[in-house]
């Protein structure tokens, strides 16, 4: 096996990992849409119609819907970091491109992957510090009165997911996604 070819187990792991993050992100955004539609329909249609019919139904919006949607947005967005990394569609600044001879490109890509992975692990570490501080403080989310730290835990997980992928790209360059045909 050459240095750029990944073992089948690594390829399978990356594929399943990507699928799991995609499903998580999609589930979160479907949840957001459903919760907000139910809330709006309840407040703007069901409640007024029932009141017009003389039926007192009380509050007709979905309790805590905005907060629940924000929690799902955090989870879905940080799963999206891994999705973007796995598919190579994240933004890449074109600073210093062309400064290194093309023959050194593969080596530079591996170095860049290690540096990016290390940077993202550092960000993930600060995310862990943030989550632990929230947990220790005992703060509760407004309206729904639950601790936000389990949702916040997806912040360092998202960055750690991307970091681990970059380390895999450095170890096995063949696993790196092809750059998009047109990069802005």
TORTI-388690 format. One record per residue (C-alpha): residue number from 1; residue in one letter; x, y, z negated; chain. Coordinates in nm, 3 decimals. Layout:
# residues N
num->NUM; residu->A; x->X; y->Y; z->Z; chaine->A
...
This chain:
# residues 184
num->1; residu->X; x->0.000; y->0.000; z->0.000; chaine->A
num->2; residu->X; x->0.147; y->0.340; z->0.092; chaine->A
num->3; residu->X; x->0.153; y->0.631; z->-0.151; chaine->A
num->4; residu->X; x->-0.150; y->0.801; z->0.007; chaine->A
num->5; residu->X; x->-0.385; y->0.502; z->0.025; chaine->A
num->6; residu->X; x->-0.603; y->0.452; z->-0.280; chaine->A
num->7; residu->X; x->-0.696; y->0.112; z->-0.418; chaine->A
num->8; residu->X; x->-1.049; y->0.001; z->-0.331; chaine->A
num->9; residu->X; x->-1.150; y->0.036; z->-0.697; chaine->A
num->10; residu->X; x->-1.053; y->0.404; z->-0.695; chaine->A
num->11; residu->X; x->-1.247; y->0.468; z->-0.374; chaine->A
num->12; residu->X; x->-1.551; y->0.292; z->-0.520; chaine->A
num->13; residu->X; x->-1.520; y->0.485; z->-0.845; chaine->A
num->14; residu->X; x->-1.504; y->0.817; z->-0.658; chaine->A
num->15; residu->X; x->-1.805; y->0.727; z->-0.446; chaine->A
num->16; residu->X; x->-2.020; y->0.623; z->-0.744; chaine->A
num->17; residu->X; x->-1.902; y->0.919; z->-0.950; chaine->A
num->18; residu->X; x->-2.002; y->1.154; z->-0.666; chaine->A
num->19; residu->X; x->-2.341; y->0.985; z->-0.630; chaine->A
num->20; residu->X; x->-2.407; y->1.016; z->-1.004; chaine->A
num->21; residu->X; x->-2.323; y->1.388; z->-1.003; chaine->A
num->22; residu->X; x->-2.541; y->1.445; z->-0.695; chaine->A
num->23; residu->X; x->-2.835; y->1.266; z->-0.855; chaine->A
num->24; residu->X; x->-2.789; y->1.459; z->-1.179; chaine->A
num->25; residu->X; x->-2.778; y->1.793; z->-0.996; chaine->A
num->26; residu->X; x->-3.082; y->1.709; z->-0.784; chaine->A
num->27; residu->X; x->-3.277; y->1.588; z->-1.088; chaine->A
num->28; residu->X; x->-3.197; y->1.911; z->-1.273; chaine->A
num->29; residu->X; x->-3.310; y->2.133; z->-0.986; chaine->A
num->30; residu->X; x->-3.628; y->1.928; z->-0.932; chaine->A
num->31; residu->X; x->-3.696; y->1.961; z->-1.306; chaine->A
num->32; residu->X; x->-3.644; y->2.339; z->-1.287; chaine->A
num->33; residu->X; x->-3.887; y->2.371; z->-0.997; chaine->A
num->34; residu->X; x->-4.150; y->2.151; z->-1.163; chaine->A
num->35; residu->X; x->-4.131; y->2.324; z->-1.500; chaine->A
num->36; residu->X; x->-4.152; y->2.672; z->-1.353; chaine->A
num->37; residu->X; x->-4.434; y->2.582; z->-1.111; chaine->A
num->38; residu->X; x->-4.637; y->2.425; z->-1.394; chaine->A
num->39; residu->X; x->-4.577; y->2.735; z->-1.608; chaine->A
num->40; residu->X; x->-4.683; y->2.979; z->-1.335; chaine->A
num->41; residu->X; x->-4.986; y->2.774; z->-1.227; chaine->A
num->42; residu->X; x->-5.099; y->2.751; z->-1.588; chaine->A
num->43; residu->X; x->-5.059; y->3.122; z->-1.659; chaine->A
num->44; residu->X; x->-5.173; y->3.266; z->-1.326; chaine->A
num->45; residu->X; x->-5.445; y->3.026; z->-1.211; chaine->A
num->46; residu->X; x->-5.568; y->2.775; z->-1.469; chaine->A
num->47; residu->X; x->-5.590; y->3.023; z->-1.758; chaine->A
num->48; residu->X; x->-5.772; y->3.298; z->-1.566; chaine->A
num->49; residu->X; x->-6.013; y->3.050; z->-1.401; chaine->A
num->50; residu->X; x->-6.101; y->2.891; z->-1.735; chaine->A
num->51; residu->X; x->-6.145; y->3.234; z->-1.896; chaine->A
num->52; residu->X; x->-6.371; y->3.341; z->-1.608; chaine->A
num->53; residu->X; x->-6.581; y->3.029; z->-1.671; chaine->A
num->54; residu->X; x->-6.605; y->3.126; z->-2.038; chaine->A
num->55; residu->X; x->-6.384; y->2.842; z->-2.161; chaine->A
num->56; residu->X; x->-6.124; y->2.950; z->-2.415; chaine->A
num->57; residu->X; x->-5.810; y->2.745; z->-2.349; chaine->A
num->58; residu->X; x->-5.553; y->2.949; z->-2.540; chaine->A
num->59; residu->X; x->-5.200; y->2.972; z->-2.407; chaine->A
num->60; residu->X; x->-5.186; y->2.822; z->-2.060; chaine->A
num->61; residu->X; x->-4.817; y->2.854; z->-1.971; chaine->A
num->62; residu->X; x->-4.571; y->2.576; z->-2.041; chaine->A
num->63; residu->X; x->-4.409; y->2.641; z->-2.380; chaine->A
num->64; residu->X; x->-4.036; y->2.709; z->-2.351; chaine->A
num->65; residu->X; x->-4.033; y->2.663; z->-1.974; chaine->A
num->66; residu->X; x->-3.779; y->2.939; z->-1.907; chaine->A
num->67; residu->X; x->-3.539; y->2.808; z->-2.170; chaine->A
num->68; residu->X; x->-3.578; y->2.450; z->-2.047; chaine->A
num->69; residu->X; x->-3.511; y->2.570; z->-1.691; chaine->A
num->70; residu->X; x->-3.195; y->2.750; z->-1.805; chaine->A
num->71; residu->X; x->-3.073; y->2.437; z->-1.982; chaine->A
num->72; residu->X; x->-3.133; y->2.232; z->-1.666; chaine->A
num->73; residu->X; x->-2.957; y->2.502; z->-1.462; chaine->A
num->74; residu->X; x->-2.647; y->2.473; z->-1.680; chaine->A
num->75; residu->X; x->-2.639; y->2.095; z->-1.642; chaine->A
num->76; residu->X; x->-2.707; y->2.102; z->-1.267; chaine->A
num->77; residu->X; x->-2.458; y->2.380; z->-1.200; chaine->A
num->78; residu->X; x->-2.171; y->2.214; z->-1.382; chaine->A
num->79; residu->X; x->-2.248; y->1.882; z->-1.211; chaine->A
num->80; residu->X; x->-2.221; y->2.090; z->-0.893; chaine->A
num->81; residu->X; x->-1.857; y->2.169; z->-0.964; chaine->A
num->82; residu->X; x->-1.775; y->1.802; z->-0.924; chaine->A
num->83; residu->X; x->-1.995; y->1.776; z->-0.615; chaine->A
num->84; residu->X; x->-1.816; y->2.071; z->-0.452; chaine->A
num->85; residu->X; x->-1.475; y->1.928; z->-0.537; chaine->A
num->86; residu->X; x->-1.567; y->1.581; z->-0.408; chaine->A
num->87; residu->X; x->-1.691; y->1.719; z->-0.077; chaine->A
num->88; residu->X; x->-1.432; y->1.994; z->-0.030; chaine->A
num->89; residu->X; x->-1.691; y->2.270; z->0.010; chaine->A
num->90; residu->X; x->-1.575; y->2.494; z->-0.271; chaine->A
num->91; residu->X; x->-1.422; y->2.830; z->-0.187; chaine->A
num->92; residu->X; x->-1.051; y->2.823; z->-0.111; chaine->A
num->93; residu->X; x->-0.872; y->3.157; z->-0.101; chaine->A
num->94; residu->X; x->-0.642; y->3.177; z->0.200; chaine->A
num->95; residu->X; x->-0.363; y->3.356; z->0.013; chaine->A
num->96; residu->X; x->-0.009; y->3.253; z->0.111; chaine->A
num->97; residu->X; x->-0.129; y->3.002; z->0.370; chaine->A
num->98; residu->X; x->0.137; y->2.964; z->0.636; chaine->A
num->99; residu->X; x->0.428; y->3.064; z->0.410; chaine->A
num->100; residu->X; x->0.551; y->2.706; z->0.379; chaine->A
num->101; residu->X; x->0.665; y->2.508; z->0.685; chaine->A
num->102; residu->X; x->0.394; y->2.275; z->0.811; chaine->A
num->103; residu->X; x->0.610; y->1.966; z->0.750; chaine->A
num->104; residu->X; x->0.594; y->2.043; z->0.374; chaine->A
num->105; residu->X; x->0.214; y->2.072; z->0.382; chaine->A
num->106; residu->X; x->0.138; y->1.728; z->0.235; chaine->A
num->107; residu->X; x->0.382; y->1.782; z->-0.053; chaine->A
num->108; residu->X; x->0.241; y->2.130; z->-0.116; chaine->A
num->109; residu->X; x->-0.112; y->1.989; z->-0.118; chaine->A
num->110; residu->X; x->-0.013; y->1.738; z->-0.384; chaine->A
num->111; residu->X; x->0.155; y->2.008; z->-0.594; chaine->A
num->112; residu->X; x->-0.151; y->2.231; z->-0.552; chaine->A
num->113; residu->X; x->-0.377; y->1.945; z->-0.661; chaine->A
num->114; residu->X; x->-0.173; y->1.887; z->-0.977; chaine->A
num->115; residu->X; x->-0.164; y->2.260; z->-1.059; chaine->A
num->116; residu->X; x->-0.538; y->2.296; z->-0.994; chaine->A
num->117; residu->X; x->-0.613; y->1.987; z->-1.203; chaine->A
num->118; residu->X; x->-0.401; y->2.119; z->-1.490; chaine->A
num->119; residu->X; x->-0.571; y->2.460; z->-1.470; chaine->A
num->120; residu->X; x->-0.916; y->2.300; z->-1.474; chaine->A
num->121; residu->X; x->-0.820; y->2.081; z->-1.771; chaine->A
num->122; residu->X; x->-0.719; y->2.400; z->-1.953; chaine->A
num->123; residu->X; x->-1.057; y->2.553; z->-1.874; chaine->A
num->124; residu->X; x->-1.226; y->2.232; z->-1.990; chaine->A
num->125; residu->X; x->-1.034; y->2.253; z->-2.317; chaine->A
num->126; residu->X; x->-1.164; y->2.604; z->-2.381; chaine->A
num->127; residu->X; x->-1.510; y->2.474; z->-2.294; chaine->A
num->128; residu->X; x->-1.471; y->2.210; z->-2.565; chaine->A
num->129; residu->X; x->-1.366; y->2.480; z->-2.812; chaine->A
num->130; residu->X; x->-1.676; y->2.681; z->-2.716; chaine->A
num->131; residu->X; x->-1.909; y->2.382; z->-2.756; chaine->A
num->132; residu->X; x->-1.757; y->2.287; z->-3.093; chaine->A
num->133; residu->X; x->-1.795; y->2.645; z->-3.216; chaine->A
num->134; residu->X; x->-2.160; y->2.646; z->-3.115; chaine->A
num->135; residu->X; x->-2.215; y->2.312; z->-3.285; chaine->A
num->136; residu->X; x->-2.041; y->2.423; z->-3.602; chaine->A
num->137; residu->X; x->-2.233; y->2.752; z->-3.616; chaine->A
num->138; residu->X; x->-2.566; y->2.574; z->-3.622; chaine->A
num->139; residu->X; x->-2.716; y->2.832; z->-3.386; chaine->A
num->140; residu->X; x->-3.051; y->2.739; z->-3.230; chaine->A
num->141; residu->X; x->-3.182; y->2.836; z->-2.888; chaine->A
num->142; residu->X; x->-3.451; y->3.102; z->-2.902; chaine->A
num->143; residu->X; x->-3.812; y->2.995; z->-2.852; chaine->A
num->144; residu->X; x->-3.761; y->2.617; z->-2.857; chaine->A
num->145; residu->X; x->-3.541; y->2.605; z->-3.170; chaine->A
num->146; residu->X; x->-3.300; y->2.333; z->-3.062; chaine->A
num->147; residu->X; x->-2.925; y->2.335; z->-3.077; chaine->A
num->148; residu->X; x->-2.779; y->2.424; z->-2.736; chaine->A
num->149; residu->X; x->-2.445; y->2.247; z->-2.781; chaine->A
num->150; residu->X; x->-2.550; y->1.916; z->-2.615; chaine->A
num->151; residu->X; x->-2.639; y->2.111; z->-2.299; chaine->A
num->152; residu->X; x->-2.326; y->2.325; z->-2.330; chaine->A
num->153; residu->X; x->-2.121; y->2.003; z->-2.337; chaine->A
num->154; residu->X; x->-2.178; y->1.983; z->-1.961; chaine->A
num->155; residu->X; x->-1.954; y->2.290; z->-1.920; chaine->A
num->156; residu->X; x->-1.626; y->2.116; z->-2.013; chaine->A
num->157; residu->X; x->-1.749; y->1.793; z->-1.854; chaine->A
num->158; residu->X; x->-1.795; y->1.969; z->-1.520; chaine->A
num->159; residu->X; x->-1.447; y->2.119; z->-1.529; chaine->A
num->160; residu->X; x->-1.291; y->1.792; z->-1.649; chaine->A
num->161; residu->X; x->-1.466; y->1.605; z->-1.367; chaine->A
num->162; residu->X; x->-1.314; y->1.837; z->-1.108; chaine->A
num->163; residu->X; x->-0.972; y->1.822; z->-1.278; chaine->A
num->164; residu->X; x->-0.966; y->1.442; z->-1.274; chaine->A
num->165; residu->X; x->-1.059; y->1.443; z->-0.907; chaine->A
num->166; residu->X; x->-0.769; y->1.676; z->-0.828; chaine->A
num->167; residu->X; x->-0.530; y->1.442; z->-1.011; chaine->A
num->168; residu->X; x->-0.668; y->1.153; z->-0.804; chaine->A
num->169; residu->X; x->-0.621; y->1.359; z->-0.486; chaine->A
num->170; residu->X; x->-0.259; y->1.419; z->-0.587; chaine->A
num->171; residu->X; x->-0.198; y->1.049; z->-0.655; chaine->A
num->172; residu->X; x->-0.381; y->0.927; z->-0.344; chaine->A
num->173; residu->X; x->-0.403; y->1.202; z->-0.079; chaine->A
num->174; residu->X; x->-0.628; y->0.987; z->0.140; chaine->A
num->175; residu->X; x->-0.906; y->1.039; z->-0.117; chaine->A
num->176; residu->X; x->-0.899; y->1.417; z->-0.065; chaine->A
num->177; residu->X; x->-1.203; y->1.533; z->0.132; chaine->A
num->178; residu->X; x->-1.136; y->1.667; z->0.478; chaine->A
num->179; residu->X; x->-1.146; y->2.046; z->0.487; chaine->A
num->180; residu->X; x->-1.461; y->2.190; z->0.637; chaine->A
num->181; residu->X; x->-1.448; y->2.265; z->1.007; chaine->A
num->182; residu->X; x->-1.491; y->2.635; z->0.930; chaine->A
num->183; residu->X; x->-1.367; y->2.780; z->0.600; chaine->A
num->184; residu->X; x->-1.478; y->3.131; z->0.516; chaine->A
